[in-house]
Structures are given as structure tokens and as C-alpha cells.
Amino acid sequence: MVERKFNAGDLTRFRRELVRQERSAATVEKYLRDVGQFGAWLQGRAVTPEAVAAWKRELLARGYHPATVNGKLAA
């Protein structure tokens, strides 16, 4: 399995893809903010299912509403 790490180029490519899909400006900004927060939280660690689950647990522990957490994960 190839280890996947998050980098700034990922956000650029993601923005291009969202624009290509004709997402609204507000959606693009929300998704980029959410993905950027996840990338910052990773602190250079690999993107794995375990990392995503840990981030979800942390967001819930911080008091985020489940719908908000799910929106962040969807991004």
C-alpha cells in the first residue's frame, strides 16, 4: 500500500476539480477550509482510514455537532 501524505498541491488540485464540477464559490471555500483543517491536523502524517477516524473522534470531543463533523468528512 502506498503511503499518501497531504500537501499544499493537493488543495490546488482539489480547488480545480471543484471548479470543474461547477460547485458554488461558497461550497468551494467550505470544502477547502475543511480539507485544509484536516491537513493541518495531520501534521505530516499519512492519510489513512485510522487518521480520518481519529480526526472525527477529536472533532466530536471538541463539541462539534455530528452534522458538522459529517460535512467536514464529506469534503
CNS distance restraints for C-alpha pairs under 8 A (distance, minus, plus):
assign (resid   3 and name CA) (resid  46 and name CA) 6.14 0.50 0.50
assign (resid   3 and name CA) (resid  47 and name CA) 7.50 0.50 0.50
assign (resid   4 and name CA) (resid  46 and name CA) 5.37 0.50 0.50
assign (resid   4 and name CA) (resid  47 and name CA) 5.52 0.50 0.50
assign (resid   4 and name CA) (resid  48 and name CA) 7.68 0.50 0.50
assign (resid   5 and name CA) (resid  44 and name CA) 6.65 0.50 0.50
assign (resid   5 and name CA) (resid  45 and name CA) 6.43 0.50 0.50
assign (resid   5 and name CA) (resid  46 and name CA) 4.54 0.50 0.50
assign (resid   5 and name CA) (resid  47 and name CA) 5.61 0.50 0.50
assign (resid   6 and name CA) (resid  10 and name CA) 6.59 0.50 0.50
assign (resid   6 and name CA) (resid  39 and name CA) 5.93 0.50 0.50
assign (resid   6 and name CA) (resid  42 and name CA) 7.96 0.50 0.50
assign (resid   6 and name CA) (resid  44 and name CA) 7.02 0.50 0.50
assign (resid   6 and name CA) (resid  45 and name CA) 7.98 0.50 0.50
assign (resid   6 and name CA) (resid  46 and name CA) 7.14 0.50 0.50
assign (resid   6 and name CA) (resid  47 and name CA) 6.82 0.50 0.50
assign (resid   7 and name CA) (resid  11 and name CA) 7.38 0.50 0.50
assign (resid   7 and name CA) (resid  39 and name CA) 7.45 0.50 0.50
assign (resid   8 and name CA) (resid  12 and name CA) 6.81 0.50 0.50
assign (resid   9 and name CA) (resid  13 and name CA) 6.26 0.50 0.50
assign (resid  10 and name CA) (resid  14 and name CA) 5.98 0.50 0.50
assign (resid  11 and name CA) (resid  15 and name CA) 6.02 0.50 0.50
assign (resid  11 and name CA) (resid  32 and name CA) 6.70 0.50 0.50
assign (resid  11 and name CA) (resid  35 and name CA) 7.67 0.50 0.50
assign (resid  11 and name CA) (resid  36 and name CA) 7.34 0.50 0.50
assign (resid  12 and name CA) (resid  16 and name CA) 6.35 0.50 0.50
assign (resid  13 and name CA) (resid  17 and name CA) 6.24 0.50 0.50
assign (resid  14 and name CA) (resid  18 and name CA) 6.19 0.50 0.50
assign (resid  14 and name CA) (resid  32 and name CA) 7.74 0.50 0.50
assign (resid  15 and name CA) (resid  19 and name CA) 6.20 0.50 0.50
assign (resid  15 and name CA) (resid  28 and name CA) 6.70 0.50 0.50
assign (resid  15 and name CA) (resid  32 and name CA) 7.07 0.50 0.50
assign (resid  16 and name CA) (resid  20 and name CA) 6.05 0.50 0.50
assign (resid  17 and name CA) (resid  21 and name CA) 6.20 0.50 0.50
assign (resid  18 and name CA) (resid  22 and name CA) 6.40 0.50 0.50
assign (resid  18 and name CA) (resid  23 and name CA) 5.63 0.50 0.50
assign (resid  18 and name CA) (resid  28 and name CA) 6.27 0.50 0.50
assign (resid  19 and name CA) (resid  23 and name CA) 5.73 0.50 0.50
assign (resid  19 and name CA) (resid  24 and name CA) 7.91 0.50 0.50
assign (resid  19 and name CA) (resid  28 and name CA) 7.40 0.50 0.50
assign (resid  23 and name CA) (resid  27 and name CA) 6.16 0.50 0.50
assign (resid  23 and name CA) (resid  28 and name CA) 6.33 0.50 0.50
assign (resid  24 and name CA) (resid  28 and name CA) 6.25 0.50 0.50
assign (resid  25 and name CA) (resid  29 and name CA) 6.22 0.50 0.50
assign (resid  26 and name CA) (resid  30 and name CA) 6.14 0.50 0.50
assign (resid  27 and name CA) (resid  31 and name CA) 6.03 0.50 0.50
assign (resid  28 and name CA) (resid  32 and name CA) 6.08 0.50 0.50
assign (resid  29 and name CA) (resid  33 and name CA) 6.03 0.50 0.50
assign (resid  30 and name CA) (resid  34 and name CA) 6.13 0.50 0.50
assign (resid  31 and name CA) (resid  35 and name CA) 6.02 0.50 0.50
assign (resid  31 and name CA) (resid  72 and name CA) 7.44 0.50 0.50
assign (resid  31 and name CA) (resid  75 and name CA) 4.99 0.50 0.50
assign (resid  32 and name CA) (resid  36 and name CA) 5.79 0.50 0.50
assign (resid  32 and name CA) (resid  75 and name CA) 7.71 0.50 0.50
assign (resid  33 and name CA) (resid  37 and name CA) 6.14 0.50 0.50
assign (resid  34 and name CA) (resid  38 and name CA) 6.38 0.50 0.50
assign (resid  34 and name CA) (resid  72 and name CA) 5.36 0.50 0.50
assign (resid  34 and name CA) (resid  73 and name CA) 7.98 0.50 0.50
assign (resid  34 and name CA) (resid  75 and name CA) 6.45 0.50 0.50
assign (resid  35 and name CA) (resid  39 and name CA) 6.15 0.50 0.50
assign (resid  35 and name CA) (resid  72 and name CA) 7.37 0.50 0.50
assign (resid  35 and name CA) (resid  75 and name CA) 6.25 0.50 0.50
assign (resid  36 and name CA) (resid  40 and name CA) 6.14 0.50 0.50
assign (resid  37 and name CA) (resid  41 and name CA) 6.10 0.50 0.50
assign (resid  38 and name CA) (resid  42 and name CA) 6.21 0.50 0.50
assign (resid  38 and name CA) (resid  55 and name CA) 7.44 0.50 0.50
assign (resid  39 and name CA) (resid  43 and name CA) 6.85 0.50 0.50
assign (resid  39 and name CA) (resid  44 and name CA) 7.79 0.50 0.50
assign (resid  40 and name CA) (resid  44 and name CA) 7.98 0.50 0.50
assign (resid  41 and name CA) (resid  55 and name CA) 7.73 0.50 0.50
assign (resid  42 and name CA) (resid  46 and name CA) 7.31 0.50 0.50
assign (resid  42 and name CA) (resid  47 and name CA) 7.60 0.50 0.50
assign (resid  42 and name CA) (resid  51 and name CA) 7.64 0.50 0.50
assign (resid  46 and name CA) (resid  51 and name CA) 7.68 0.50 0.50
assign (resid  47 and name CA) (resid  51 and name CA) 6.14 0.50 0.50
assign (resid  47 and name CA) (resid  52 and name CA) 7.29 0.50 0.50
assign (resid  48 and name CA) (resid  52 and name CA) 6.37 0.50 0.50
assign (resid  49 and name CA) (resid  53 and name CA) 6.21 0.50 0.50
assign (resid  50 and name CA) (resid  54 and name CA) 6.12 0.50 0.50
assign (resid  51 and name CA) (resid  55 and name CA) 6.16 0.50 0.50
assign (resid  52 and name CA) (resid  56 and name CA) 6.20 0.50 0.50
assign (resid  52 and name CA) (resid  73 and name CA) 7.87 0.50 0.50
assign (resid  53 and name CA) (resid  57 and name CA) 6.26 0.50 0.50
assign (resid  54 and name CA) (resid  58 and name CA) 6.20 0.50 0.50
assign (resid  55 and name CA) (resid  59 and name CA) 6.16 0.50 0.50
assign (resid  56 and name CA) (resid  60 and name CA) 6.26 0.50 0.50
assign (resid  56 and name CA) (resid  69 and name CA) 6.63 0.50 0.50
assign (resid  56 and name CA) (resid  73 and name CA) 7.62 0.50 0.50
assign (resid  57 and name CA) (resid  61 and name CA) 6.07 0.50 0.50
assign (resid  58 and name CA) (resid  62 and name CA) 6.15 0.50 0.50
assign (resid  59 and name CA) (resid  63 and name CA) 6.64 0.50 0.50
assign (resid  59 and name CA) (resid  64 and name CA) 5.69 0.50 0.50
assign (resid  59 and name CA) (resid  69 and name CA) 6.53 0.50 0.50
assign (resid  60 and name CA) (resid  64 and name CA) 5.17 0.50 0.50
assign (resid  60 and name CA) (resid  65 and name CA) 6.93 0.50 0.50
assign (resid  60 and name CA) (resid  66 and name CA) 6.90 0.50 0.50
assign (resid  60 and name CA) (resid  69 and name CA) 7.07 0.50 0.50
assign (resid  64 and name CA) (resid  68 and name CA) 6.32 0.50 0.50
assign (resid  64 and name CA) (resid  69 and name CA) 6.35 0.50 0.50
assign (resid  65 and name CA) (resid  69 and name CA) 6.35 0.50 0.50
assign (resid  66 and name CA) (resid  70 and name CA) 6.08 0.50 0.50
assign (resid  67 and name CA) (resid  71 and name CA) 6.18 0.50 0.50
assign (resid  68 and name CA) (resid  72 and name CA) 6.31 0.50 0.50
assign (resid  69 and name CA) (resid  73 and name CA) 6.24 0.50 0.50
assign (resid  70 and name CA) (resid  74 and name CA) 6.03 0.50 0.50
assign (resid  71 and name CA) (resid  75 and name CA) 6.49 0.50 0.50
